[in-house]
Amino acid sequence: MRRRAGPSTYAAILLLLVFTISSGASQYDGSTEERNISVIETIPHDSEAFTQGLELHNGSLVESTGLYGHSGLRKVDPYDGRVIDETTINESFFGEGLTIVGESVIMLTWRSEIALVFDSGDLSETGSLSFEGEGWGLCFDGEYLVMSNGTSELAFRDPDSFEVSHRISVTWDGNPVSWLNELECVDGLIYANVWLQDVILAINSSSGDVAFFASASFLSENQGETTNEVLNGIAYDRSREGFWITGKNWTEMYLVSIDPQVSSPDSENVGNIGYKAELSEYWQAFAFLLIVLLAALIHRKMPNFKDPPIGEGNGD
């Protein structure tokens, strides 16, 4: 007969659990620099545009949009937010991130394993490229196309063949960063949105280390009505030394600067007091709930986890 776990066993599990969760929380206490986002200008954004990719080219913002049956490509005036030109894609495709190489716009699709190619002038479709897996974000660093697929890995692809040259793993204070989404390549750094987060990461394109990050929560808190309507879209505007950012179905687009924080005697060596502090608080709350649950189980029969579930959920 199998021996039943006693209180001492549960106590050991409890201690292990506390140690594990504390370790998980500590990963957000690293030394990566946090920078400030400052708004330079605000323009209207089409609230029907489920933004997936954004880039500035020849004086216009080129934007790709997603959702089956609603995906497309458009040019937007960066001074008033007006849509100058647009085209739709086959309703069987879910549009994703984009970038521009020469005079061609390359736009990913989510699960169709196809990248569509358009003429940047009239937005006419001129061809396609194939790849394996999911497509999320894309940028061009002058030599390679850098592509995300929702994991912590970035693939560097040949701009002509779309074949993978090499890959890097993205880490933040030594920990992998999943759900990397829309990308923008600027001077050796890869700026990235993280899906479902209000943070922009600046990634070293050689090592994969996050060089610094910035929180845009003060912008996103007044935008979007569902959990899917998140921060997405980064386009560097070199002439104005800023970044255009927006989100899925947001009503506004922002030209922002991302600047180092100004240190003061009271704030030196604090480090990562914004976004990572919030995550640490979540870990602490999660740890407390698990400890309460496990303590209650000490005095009750352990449930049969092979019982049929009482309901099902689905994710995105």
N, C-alpha and C positions, 0 to 999 in steps of 0.2 A: 504494500500500500504506500502511495506517495505521501511523504511527510508534509504536513500542513505548515505554511509559513507562520511563525510566531511574531510577537511584538518586537523582539530583537532584530528579526530580519527586516521588518518594516522600518525600524529606526535606522538601520544601515542604509536602506534605500532612500530614506528621507535625507540623510546626510549627503549621500551621493548626489541626489537631485539638487540640493541647495548648492553644492560645490559646482555642479555642471552649469546651472543657471547663472551663478555668479561669474563664472568664466565667460559665459556667453555675453553677459552685460559688459564685461570689462573690455571686449573687443571694440567698443565704441568710445573708449577713453584714450585713443591714440593721439599722435602729434600732428596729423595732417592739418595744414593751414585752412582756416575758414575765411572766406572773403565776403565782402558785402556786394549786394546788387543795388544799384541806384538807377532810378528811372530818368531817362533823358527826354523821351517823347512817347506819347500814346496816340495810336490811331485806331479807328474802328476795325473790327474783324468780323467776317461773316459767321454768325452763330450756327449756321447750318454746315459749316466746314469742319469735318472730323479730321483735323490736321494730323498728318503723318510725317511729312518732310518739309523743310523750308531752306531756301538758299537765295542769296542775292546775286543777280546776274544781269549785266548790261542795264543797270538802273532800275530793274524790277525785281520784286520778290517772287520767286517761283515756289509754288506750294502744291504738295500732293495731299489728297484726301482719301480716307478709307471708308469702310463698310461695303458689304455686298450690295450692288445695285446703285451705289451712290459714290463710287470712287472716281477720282479724276485728277486732272492737272490744270493749274491756273497760273496766270500772272497777276500780281497785285501791285498797285501803285504804293510805294513806301511813304508817300506824303499824305494820302487821304484814305488809304485802305480800299480804294475802289478796285473791283475786279476788271482788268483790262482785256483779258482773253482767257478762254478756258476750253477744255475738252474732257469728255468722259471716256472711260475704258469699259471693256466688256464686263457685263454684270456678274460674270462668273469669277472675276478677280476681286480680291480685297487689296486695295492700294496701300502701300507702305512708304518707307523713306525714299528720298531721292538725292541725287547729286548731279553735278554738271561737269562734263569733260569736253573741252573744246566748245563746240556748238551743239552738243548732244546732251539731252536730259536722260539720265538713267533712273528708272523708277522701279523699286522692288514691289513684288506682290507677296502676300503673307504666306500662304500654304500651297501656292500653285507651282512653286519652284521655277518661276519665270521672272526675269527683269525686263521691263518694256523700255524701248529706246525711242525718244522723240526728238524732233528738230526743235532747238530752243527758240527759233524765230517764230514759226507759225504753229508750234505744238502738234504737228502732224506726226503720226507714228511711223517710224522708219525701220524697226527691227525688234529683235528680242535676244536675250541671253538666258542660258539655263544654269541652274545651280541646285544643290541638294539641301533639303532642310527648309527651315522657315526664314523669311526675310523680314527684318525689322527696320534697322537704320543703315544709312549709307553716306559716306563722304569721300572726297578725293584729296589726297595729300600732295598731289603733284607727280607722284610716281605710282602709287597704288590706290585702288578703291578699298576703303576700309568698311567692313560690313558687320553688323550685329545680328544676332538671331534670338535674342531674348535670354541668353545665358551670360556667363561672365567672360566669354571668349569672343575676341574680335578676329576676323579673318581678313588678310591683306590679299587682294585679288588683282590680277593683271587687267588693266582697263580695256584691252582689246579682246582677249579670250575669256575673261572672267574666271580663269583658273586660279586656284589658291596658291599663293607663293609661300606664305607662312602665317602663323597665328600667334597671338599673345593672350595670356590670361590676365584679366584686370583684377587688381587687389587694392583694397582700401585698408591701410594699416595692417597689411598682411592677410586680410580676409577676402575671399572671392566676393565680387559684386555681381549678383544676378540681375536679370531683367533690364540689361542695357538696351536702350531704345534708339531714338533719333540721335544722329551724330553730326558734328561739324569739325572739320580738320583745319587748324590754324597754327602755323609756325611751330610744328613739332609736337603740338598738343592735340588731343582728341576730346572735344567737349561733348558730353553725353547726358541725355535725359535718362532717368531711371523710371521705368514704368510704375505708376501708382505712387510715386514719390514727388515731393516738391523741391527736389535738389538737382543741381547741375554739377557734374563732375568734370574736372580737367585731368585727362589721363596722359601720362608720358607714353608716346607712341612706340618707344623702344622697349621699355621695361614693363609697361602695363600698370605701373604704380599710379595711384591717384595723387597728383601733385597738389591740388587744392580743390575745395568744393564751395558752393554757395547755395543758400536756401532762398527759394522764391515763394515761400509760404505766404508772405504778406500780399502777394499778387494773386495767388491761386485761391485764397480763402473767399474771395468775392466773385469767383468764376466757376462755371460748371454746376450742373444740378445733379449729376449722377457720379458714381465712382469711376466711370470710364472717361469722364470729361476732365482729363488731367493735363498737367503741364506737358507740352510736346511741341517741338519746333525750335531750332536754333539756327540763325543765319548771321554770319559775321559781316558787318558793314565797315570795311577798312577805311573808307573815306571819312566816316564819322566816329571811328574808333569805338564801336559798340556792337552789341549783339541784338538782333531782333528775336524776341521770344514770344510764344503764344501757347495756346492749348487747344485740345479737341473741343469744338463748339464754344470756344470762348468768344466774348463780345468785343474784346480788345486785343491789340497787339502792342508790344512794348519794345522800344529801343532802350537798352540798358547798358550800363558799364559794370564790369566786375572788378572791384578794386580791393587791394589789401586793407585789412582793418587797421585803424589807427590805435596804437597801443597807448595805454596810460599806466601809471604806477599801480593802480588798483586792479588792472586787468591783465597784466603781464603773466604769462605762463598758465593762464586759465585754459585756453585751447578748446576748440570744438564745443563751445557752450550752447550752440543752437541745435542744429539737426540731430547730432549724436546724443546730446543730453536728453532730447525727447525720446529717442529710441531706448536709452538706458532706463528711463522711467517706465516705459512699456514692459521691459524685461522684469523690473522689480515688481510691477503689479502682477505679471504673469506668474512669477515665482511665488508670490504670496498666495494666489489662488490654488496653485498646485500643492503647496504645503498644507493648506487647509483641507483640500480634498484627500490627500494621502493620510493625514492625521485621522480623518473620519473613517477611512477604510480600515484602520487598525482594529476598530471595534465592530466591523461588519464583515460579512462574507464577501470575498472578492467576486466581482461579476464574471459571467461567462462571456468572454469577448468573441466567441464564435456564434453567439446568438444572432439571428437575422437582424439587420438594422431596421429601426423603426421609420427611417426616412432617408432620402437621398438628397445630396446637394450637387451643385455643379459649379465649376470655376470658369475663369476666362483665361 
